[in-house]
Amino acid sequence: RKPRGESRLSRSHRTAHTDPDYSTAYVVVHTDSGLQGFGFTFTLGKGTEIVVCAVRALAGLVVGKSLQEIVSDFRGFYRLLSSDGQMRWLGPEKGVIHLATAAVLNAVWDLWARAEAFPSFRLTLPDSGSDPKQIVSCVDFRYITDALTEEEALDILVKAQEGKQQREDQMLKEGYPAYTTSCAWIGYSDEQLKQLCTDALKSGWTKFKVKVGADLEDDTRRCRLIRQMIGPDKTLMIDANQRWDVSEAIGWVSSLAEFKPLWIEEPTCPDDILGHAAISKALAPLGIGVATGEQCQNRVMFKQFLQASALQFVQIDSCRLGSVNENLAVLLMAHKFKVPVCPHAGGVGLCELVQHLILFDYICVSGSLSNRMCEYVDHLHEHFTSPVVIHDAHYMPPKDPGYSCEMLESSVKKHQYPEGDVWKQHKNN
Amino acid sequence: RKPRGESRLSRSHRTAHTDPDYSTAYVVVHTDSGLQGFGFTFTLGKGTEIVVCAVRALAGLVVGKSLQEIVSDFRGFYRLLSSDGQMRWLGPEKGVIHLATAAVLNAVWDLWARAEAFPSFRLTLPDSGSDPKQIVSCVDFRYITDALTEEEALDILVKAQEGKQQREDQMLKEGYPAYTTSCAWIGYSDEQLKQLCTDALKSGWTKFKVKVGADLEDDTRRCRLIRQMIGPDKTLMIDANQRWDVSEAIGWVSSLAEFKPLWIEEPTCPDDILGHAAISKALAPLGIGVATGEQCQNRVMFKQFLQASALQFVQIDSCRLGSVNENLAVLLMAHKFKVPVCPHAGGVGLCELVQHLILFDYICVSGSLSNRMCEYVDHLHEHFTSPVVIHDAHYMPPKDPGYSCEMLESSVKKHQYPEGDVWKQHKNN
């Protein structure tokens, strides 16, 4: 079991993150039987080597353990990685050390699902060998029992067994609803926006996200354009990528209210629970919700966002939280607080991973599609051995065993830093 | 300007952090003139190499800049380091990347103070070349303007000019009040507790902190013992190092209320603002305050702790927040919210650094000693070129130019990982 180093794949456009160079810290766990598990965490480029360094530091806690030993006390194993007596000082459960924990645990979940020959979303289904008790035993309830106890979690899962089979059948047939972020990045010309939006409408997309926050006049023009293109009945969301302070966020978004956005995403600092609560309260009369989560560091922060009514849409991330284990805690808390989960995706492979989590949420936790949808960004899927399948703006459930984390050997080789061909060429230019 | 690698110095006793191996990521910035600045961030051992890796990643943003260029726009430089378009994904402003930022900025503050030939606490004093405007220009107000604007900060500093000279004279004569954590670590025998407490009383200590949280019966016996030793009028504080969930914290601390602790420190997860608020509310009728901060990741979290009345004592840390720059923001917010600052110290060199901040707080911000004291732990000072001077349980203001960050060349050489003698011996045993 060893980290594989970093891999840099592509470029795209963001507001707070102005020059991303989409990368991952990619982990492969090896077993004596020859079975492998793949995992990663997503980064924006520079600093990926820090995450890789953290993965190497965590490796000592993983190497030598059997899969059975890990999954028979998955909560204990999560705690071992996230609460090491010395390394927890570097977090706890946040930033680099938690991103590395996510990469390692993602690989373990991938390995487990492969060993059981199920896609991850089915691994956690009761009829696939697991039961609600086993699911709950993967979750560390430390620091969240004031919002959700183990007993309450178990109760939610047991109740949701009713109708589970129909929901699974429905998903296999129809897929999980998605929205697209690929049409309206900042920096696209109006012509590009129009063309991308026209194409997306033709492909059946009904929910569109627009990046905002750089310039109000520009935002107004672009939101008006998109709203005109999609008509009054389709869904528009806006995303500021942490651009504003609290009062600025309220003012700016109020100015865009005429375009009827469903939510404003990341209006301010991802750590600012009370700030998001103030923004939520101010925008509620305008019918605009607050969405956040892609940089929410752990379940303790999500707990407070829910307690404080600071968000109306929970955007879990498959690579920032501590893998499936911690995401289960958030799905269960969101259900208790009656707030819909609309995962963050995009980056490198985030769509591939998070589809498992949101399918599990629908089938085994929430049982609802109301106000729910999963982000989709149309890039970098070509590097994966089991890329997402989108049909009519829906994620079609993955069929291959595993957590869909594995990248093509050729992609890894080509993009591995610093010895891959892409980097050698970059150096020569 | 280059990172110097890690240095592991000693061992001590904690509750959540069960086996610390006190270390630092030590940074030296070199200038063309030959002047050097020293800085570090404290760690508990394993994972120090991750922080060193992050320091190396940040180095590219520092090397080649002149000191004048940095300090003439210190806010901009802080933002450059803390909000790099790619690396901020690894935080932002939290965990490994922020610890590394602290180490680098501490070295820059040390360099600046040496260049000006003042100890750091005086560098920020108006009569030493700086004025309130210059102090405020070091602070990044991003994400905190809903709690404190630049104008309000300036107003606080201008008002505090009155009586500044007397307060500085008073500090030079009497020093800043301290409390000791060296008497009652978990794991000490009752005999050890008695002996250490007797010695401390003889040396003039009047404020004592006891570590709790492992076993209630044991805590009760030890708190009773210490309270009996020190009498009813001296101050007792208790520290749980994040042991509990919210309701457990309330129950446990209520059981210890008879020993009249001034505060309970770190009752639960350092991220749990609302949890600390609930604990504060429950313990207020018992006359027990809540103290936290040594693992509070940034000014945005401190802002919310203050907004939510979630703490009654602000424990700033010189190596977790983004150096003097971010600590200034917290001192100013704490003053506005009328909450006393009682810095965290101990570890490696935290006493050496934080004394500058708390002296500045008294002289230039709060002007008050009411309910205020600075932690003191009696170890590892022998490794510093300008170790703290404690006289009659007070920190005597440092006189040497700089931020007191420099370690003895011989200590660095001996403890540097992995080539120092200490590590070679360790390997051979």
Interface residues (C-beta under 8 A of the other chain):
Chain A: A16 H17 T18 D19 P20 D21 T43 L44 G45 K46 G47 E49 I50 V51 C53 A54 A57 S83 D84 G85 Q86 M87 R88 W89 L90 G91 P92 E93 K94 G95 V96 I97 H98 L99 R142 Y143 I144 T145 D146 Q242 D245 V246 S247 T268 C269 P270 D271 D272 I273 L274 G275 A278 Q295 Q297 N298 V300 M301 K303 Q304 Q307 A308
Chain B: A16 H17 T18 D19 P20 D21 T43 L44 G45 K46 G47 E49 I50 V51 C53 A54 A57 S83 D84 G85 Q86 M87 R88 W89 L90 G91 P92 E93 K94 G95 V96 I97 H98 L99 R142 Y143 I144 T145 D146 Q242 D245 V246 S247 T268 C269 P270 D271 D272 I273 L274 G275 A278 Q295 Q297 N298 V300 M301 K303 Q304 Q307 A308
